[in-house]
Amino acid sequence: MGTITRTFANNITTSGVFKPTAFNNASFDNVSSLSSATIEGGSVVLLSTQTASASASISFTTGIDSTYKEYWFRFNNIHPQTDGALLTFNLSTDGGSSYNVTKTTSAFRTYQYENIPSNYELAYQTGSDLAQSSSYQSLGTSNLGADNDQSFAGVFYLFNPSSTTYVKHFLSDVNLSTDDDRTVRAFVAGYGNTTSAINAIDFKCNSGNIDSGTIQMYGIL
């Protein structure tokens, strides 16, 4: 077996999938496009997209199962109907019949005012966390602005929701424009204190509807 043949064979798994080591800066030349492919070590799969239109809530009640060990929910320009609203979430173990999973969370944020450069913050948000509560959890830690050019964007991560052994960990990393003209980077993390499988999630504003925007759900192998 020649050197090139051996090198090629060493970069393919027994199931015929390229290993990550098969790809480097010298792997391709003059490539204009690539078709989608699965690379050993994981893949990101878009499962569904929901678009808000004066929606009381956006719920994902199918597709959260043992197929994937991790789920991403990506927020794209979520715009509230009501100035000062908070975008929140809750989890379900019964396919969305109820959203009342007990949660313990922590939250912190950074912010900067639009017109006051000296007014900024990096702080733990004691008023935004939960301690063994089934209430909806705020994702932004700050009041959303409802001006036409204001919105909310970021990602929520849910880990191994189908486990019947462990509690369900989650975290979010979002950015938003507020009703008092700040840019806020907010981080929330915690766990749903249940060993039952999580199979649905609900996002809603604590006041008014979600006026517009999309939420996409991805599965991570």
N, C-alpha and C positions, 0 to 999 in steps of 0.2 A: 504494500500500500504506500503510495507516494506521500510526501510531506503535505501537499495541499489537500489531498483526500483525507488524511488523518486529522488535519486541523478542522476541516469541515465537519467530519463525523463527531469530533469531540465537542462541538458546539450545538449538537442536537440531542434532545432527550430521547429516551426509548419510545416515547409516544409520538415522536416526530415533530416536537415543538422546539423552536429556537430558544437557546438559553440566553440570559442577559449578556453573557460574555461574547456572544456572537456579534454584538453591535458596538462599534466605537467610531471615532472620527474618520477612520480609514475604511469603514465598511461600505460606504456608498460613494458614487461619483456621478455628478450631474443628474441627480434625482429631482424630478419636478413634482411628483406626487407619490403617496404610498397608500395602498388599500388598508383597511382596518385589519388588525391581527391580534391574536392573543400571545403575549410573551410570558414565558414561565416566570412565576413570582407574583402574578396578579393582573387583573384587568378591571377597567372601569366601564360599567354598562349603564346607559341611560334607560331607566325603567318606565318613567312616566313624567309628564309635564302637566301642571295645572295652572290655568290663567285666572286671576281674580278679576271680577267685574261687579263691584259693589257687593262683595261676598261676605257673609257673616263669618265664615271660616273656610279654611281649606284643609281637607282631611285626606290622608292616604290610608285606605282600609284594605288594600290588596297588595300583594307583592312583597310584604315584609315577612320573611319566613327563613327557613334554614338554608336556602339557596346561597345566601351571602352572609359573611361574618361581619360585615360593616356596611352601613348605609350612609350616604351623604344626601343632604337636602340643601340645594343651592337657591338662595333668594336673589331675584333679579328685579331691582327697582320696585320694591314693595312700597306702595303709596297709600297712606291712611285716609280715610274719609274725614276723620276728626282730628283737629289739631290737639297735640298733647297726649295722643294714645300711645300705648305700649303694645308691641307685638309679643305674643305669648305662645306657649305650647303646653300640651299635656299628652300623656301616653295612655294606651288602652291594652288590656289583655283579653278583650272579648270582641275583637273585630270592629271596634268603634261604637258599640252599644253604649259604652260609658267611658269617659276620660277622667280617671281619678286615681292614677297610680301614685303612691306615696313617694315623695322625692326629698333628698337632701342635696343642697346645692351651695355653691359659692360663686361670687361675681366680683369682677373689678373692671375698671374702665380708665381710659385716657380721654381728654377732650381739649379742644382749643376753640375759643370764640372767633367768630368771623371778623369782627371789627375791634377786638380788644386783645392784641398780641400778648399782653402781660398776664392775661387771665387764662390759666390752663391747670390741668390736674392729672395726677395718676394716683388712684385710690381704690381701696376695697369698698364695695358697695353693700353695707350691712342691710340696707333696706330692700335690696333686690334678691337676697338669698332666701332659701327655704330650709326649715329644719323639721323633717318628718311631716311634711304637709302634702296633701293631695291637690292643692290649688294649682292653677296654671302658673307656669314659670315665665317671667319676663326674659326676653332674649337681648333687648337693647339696653337695659338698665336706665334709659333716659327717654323722655317724652319725644315722640316723633313729630316732625313738622309736616303740616298738610299743605304748604305752599306748592304751587304747580311744579316747581323745580326741586322739591325735596323728596327723598326716598330712603329706603333701607336696603342694604345688600350684605351678603355674607354666606357662611356655610354652617350647617348644623350636622354633627357627626353622632351616629348611634351605633354602638358596638355590640355585636353578638346578641341581637334581640331575641333569638329563638332559644337561647339557653334556658334549661329548666333546673340548673344547678346554681348559677351565680346571679347577683344583682346586675342591673343593666346600666352600664356607664354611658355617658354622653358628654359632649362639649360643643360650644359654638364660638365662632369668631366672626363678628359682624361690624359693619360701619354704618352710621346713620347721620342724617342731618336733623337737628332738633327744632322744636318750636321756638327756641330762643336763639337760633342761629349759631349753633355749635356743630363742629364735626366731632363725633364720638366713636371711638374704637372700644367695643365692649366684648368681654370674655365671660362666659358662663360655663360652669362644669358641675357635674354631680352624678348621682345615680338614682335610678328608680329602684326602690327597696322592695323588690319582688323577685321570686325565683320562677314565676310564671312567665311564659313567653310573651313578649311584646309583639303585637301584630297590627297595630294601627297608631297613627299620630295625628294630632289636630293642631293647626296653627290659627290663631285669631287675634284681633285687637281687643284690648280690654274695654274699649269704648268705640262705638261705631264700627263700620264695615272696613274690609280691605278693599280700597277703591280700585286699585289696579296693580299689575305686576305678575310675575310668574314664580312658581316654586317647582324645581326639578328634583326628582328622586333618582339616585344612582345606587347600584349595587357594586360592592367591591369584593372581588374574590380573594 
